[in-house]
């Protein structure tokens, strides 16, 4: 009598194999998602905005001091929207450096574009030249505003130097500014618009610096620093 071996598949084994394959697939997906979630944020930086009408004049040396930033804005992650009652902070986008440092460097570079012949530098830069004037900002909004447009609210102050430090009296110029740009559709366009608005602040500051009556601080006379190329001589 012949013996025949059963060729019928084991339904239980097949089910177990399918279940195990499903577990492996889910495990791979979880690993992939974990790797994506562990990626660092996208970093952004303010850009320099070229001047359309550069014009010489004003002090020979200008220092842009580190701005005062409202505590709600002073964070690594970008504040994307400020409704006046609520701040929206990005989960994935961050500033590449402190916001105060970025604003001071961008504003200094923008001013240098607008004031040919004037040496403009940011506070804490490795510069030994004594400034003749200081530019300061106090920022309370630096994001998308309630109406969806990029917006900066800040107080701009310009002072002549006095004995190596900002004067303690009334500034030559002190004005509250509220500037609006175009509507933004994401972090890239928001940072682009904010950069443009910093350039607009530089336009205002450059105009006032040209009007500033400058008296060279006594401390500067001992430095014997050469005037920058193309500087306006006094």
C-alpha positions as CSV (number, residue, x, y, z in Angstrom):
1,X,0.0,0.0,0.0
2,X,1.4,3.4,-1.0
3,X,1.8,6.1,1.5
4,X,1.1,9.6,0.5
5,X,2.5,12.7,2.3
6,X,0.1,15.6,2.8
7,X,0.8,18.6,0.6
8,X,-1.8,20.8,2.1
9,X,-0.3,24.0,3.6
10,X,-0.5,24.5,7.4
11,X,-3.0,27.4,7.6
12,X,-1.8,28.2,11.1
13,X,1.8,28.6,10.0
14,X,0.8,30.7,7.1
15,X,-1.2,33.0,9.4
16,X,1.8,33.3,11.8
17,X,4.2,34.1,8.9
18,X,1.9,36.8,7.7
19,X,1.5,38.3,11.2
20,X,5.3,38.3,11.7
21,X,5.9,40.0,8.4
22,X,3.4,42.6,9.4
23,X,5.2,43.2,12.7
24,X,8.5,43.5,10.9
25,X,7.0,46.0,8.5
26,X,5.5,48.1,11.3
27,X,8.8,48.0,13.1
28,X,10.7,49.4,10.0
29,X,8.1,52.1,9.7
30,X,8.4,53.1,13.3
31,X,12.2,53.2,12.9
32,X,11.9,55.5,9.9
33,X,9.5,57.8,11.7
34,X,11.8,57.9,14.7
35,X,14.7,58.9,12.5
36,X,12.7,61.7,10.9
37,X,11.4,63.0,14.2
38,X,15.0,63.1,15.5
39,X,16.2,65.4,12.8
40,X,17.3,68.9,13.8
41,X,15.3,72.0,13.0
42,X,15.8,74.0,9.8
43,X,17.9,77.0,10.6
44,X,17.3,80.5,9.2
45,X,19.2,83.8,9.1
46,X,18.4,87.4,8.2
47,X,19.8,88.6,4.9
48,X,21.4,91.9,4.0
49,X,19.2,94.2,1.9
50,X,21.1,96.3,-0.6
51,X,20.5,100.0,-0.7
52,X,18.8,101.6,-3.6
53,X,20.2,105.1,-3.0
54,X,23.5,105.0,-1.0
55,X,24.6,108.4,0.1
56,X,27.7,109.4,2.1
57,X,27.5,111.6,5.2
58,X,27.2,111.3,8.9
59,X,29.7,109.9,11.4
60,X,32.8,108.1,10.4
61,X,32.3,105.3,12.9
62,X,29.0,103.9,14.0
63,X,28.3,101.0,16.4
64,X,25.0,99.1,16.2
65,X,24.3,97.9,19.7
66,X,22.7,94.6,20.6
67,X,19.0,95.2,20.5
68,X,16.7,94.6,23.4
69,X,14.3,91.8,22.5
70,X,10.9,91.2,24.2
71,X,11.2,88.0,26.2
72,X,8.5,86.2,24.2
73,X,10.5,86.6,21.0
74,X,13.9,85.9,22.6
75,X,14.1,82.2,21.8
76,X,15.7,79.7,19.4
77,X,12.5,78.7,17.6
78,X,11.0,81.3,15.2
79,X,7.9,83.1,16.5
80,X,5.8,82.9,13.3
81,X,2.7,84.8,14.5
82,X,1.8,87.4,17.1
83,X,-1.9,88.2,17.4
84,X,-1.4,90.5,20.4
85,X,-2.9,87.8,22.7
86,X,-1.1,84.7,21.5
87,X,2.4,83.8,20.1
88,X,2.7,80.9,17.7
89,X,6.1,79.3,17.7
90,X,7.4,77.0,14.9
91,X,8.1,73.4,15.8
92,X,10.6,72.8,13.0
93,X,12.2,76.2,12.2
94,X,14.8,78.0,14.3
95,X,17.2,80.9,14.1
96,X,20.7,80.0,13.3
97,X,22.0,82.4,16.0
98,X,20.5,84.5,18.7
99,X,17.9,86.9,17.4
100,X,19.6,89.9,19.0
101,X,22.9,89.0,17.3
102,X,21.3,88.5,13.9
103,X,19.4,91.8,14.0
104,X,22.5,93.8,15.1
105,X,24.7,92.3,12.4
106,X,22.0,92.6,9.6
107,X,21.3,96.2,10.6
108,X,25.0,97.0,10.7
109,X,25.5,95.5,7.2
110,X,22.4,97.3,5.9
111,X,23.7,100.7,7.3
112,X,27.1,100.1,5.7
113,X,25.3,99.7,2.4
114,X,23.5,103.0,2.9
115,X,26.4,105.1,4.3
116,X,29.4,104.6,2.0
117,X,32.5,106.1,3.7
118,X,31.2,105.2,7.2
119,X,32.5,102.2,9.1
120,X,29.6,100.4,10.7
121,X,30.1,97.5,13.1
122,X,28.0,95.6,15.5
123,X,28.5,95.5,19.3
124,X,31.1,92.9,20.4
125,X,32.7,92.8,17.0
126,X,36.5,92.7,17.2
127,X,36.9,96.4,16.5
128,X,39.1,98.8,18.4
129,X,37.9,102.0,16.8
130,X,36.0,104.4,19.0
131,X,32.5,104.9,17.6
132,X,31.2,108.4,17.1
133,X,27.5,107.4,17.2
134,X,25.4,104.5,18.5
135,X,22.3,102.9,17.0
136,X,19.9,101.0,19.3
137,X,16.7,99.0,18.8
138,X,14.1,97.8,21.3
139,X,12.0,95.2,19.5
140,X,8.5,94.2,20.7
141,X,7.2,92.4,17.6
142,X,9.2,90.5,15.0
143,X,6.9,88.0,13.3
144,X,3.7,87.8,11.3
145,X,1.1,90.2,12.7
146,X,-2.6,89.8,13.4
147,X,-3.5,90.5,9.7
148,X,-1.1,87.9,8.3
149,X,1.6,90.3,7.2
150,X,5.2,90.4,8.4
151,X,5.6,93.0,11.0
152,X,8.3,94.7,13.1
153,X,7.5,97.0,16.1
154,X,10.5,98.6,17.6
155,X,11.9,101.8,19.2
156,X,14.8,103.2,17.3
157,X,17.3,105.4,19.1
158,X,20.4,107.2,17.7
159,X,22.9,108.9,20.0
160,X,26.2,110.6,19.6
161,X,29.1,109.0,21.5
162,X,30.2,110.6,24.7
163,X,33.5,109.6,26.4
164,X,33.4,106.1,24.8
165,X,29.8,105.3,25.8
166,X,26.3,106.2,24.8
167,X,25.2,109.6,26.1
168,X,23.1,109.5,29.2
169,X,20.9,112.4,28.1
170,X,18.2,112.7,25.5
171,X,18.9,110.8,22.3
172,X,19.3,112.8,19.1
173,X,16.6,110.6,17.6
174,X,14.1,108.4,19.3
175,X,11.1,107.1,17.5
176,X,8.6,104.2,17.8
177,X,8.4,102.3,14.4
178,X,5.8,100.0,13.1
179,X,6.7,98.5,9.8
180,X,4.6,96.0,7.7
181,X,5.7,93.8,4.8
182,X,3.8,91.4,2.6
183,X,1.8,88.4,3.7
184,X,4.0,85.3,4.4
185,X,3.3,81.8,3.3
186,X,5.9,80.0,5.4
187,X,9.2,80.5,7.3
188,X,11.2,81.3,4.2
189,X,9.0,84.1,3.0
190,X,8.5,85.4,6.6
191,X,12.3,85.7,7.2
192,X,12.7,87.3,3.7
193,X,10.1,89.9,4.6
194,X,11.6,90.5,8.1
195,X,15.0,91.1,6.4
196,X,13.4,93.7,4.2
197,X,11.9,95.4,7.1
198,X,15.2,95.6,8.9
199,X,16.5,97.2,5.7
200,X,13.7,99.7,6.0
201,X,14.8,100.5,9.6
202,X,18.3,101.0,8.2
203,X,16.9,103.6,5.7
204,X,15.5,105.6,8.6
205,X,18.6,105.3,10.7
206,X,20.9,106.3,7.8
207,X,18.8,109.5,7.2
208,X,19.1,110.5,10.9
209,X,22.8,109.6,11.1
210,X,23.5,112.0,8.2
211,X,21.8,114.8,10.2
212,X,23.6,114.0,13.5
213,X,26.0,116.7,14.6
214,X,29.1,114.7,15.5
215,X,31.7,115.7,18.0
216,X,34.6,113.2,18.0
217,X,35.0,111.7,21.5
218,X,38.3,112.6,23.2
219,X,39.1,109.0,23.7
220,X,39.2,108.4,20.0
221,X,42.1,110.8,19.4
222,X,44.5,108.5,21.2
223,X,43.7,105.5,19.0
224,X,45.0,107.1,15.8
225,X,42.7,104.8,13.7
226,X,42.9,105.5,10.0
227,X,39.8,106.7,8.3
228,X,38.0,104.1,6.1
229,X,38.5,104.3,2.4
230,X,36.3,106.9,0.9
231,X,35.4,108.4,4.3
232,X,34.2,111.9,4.5
233,X,36.8,114.0,6.2
234,X,35.9,116.5,8.8
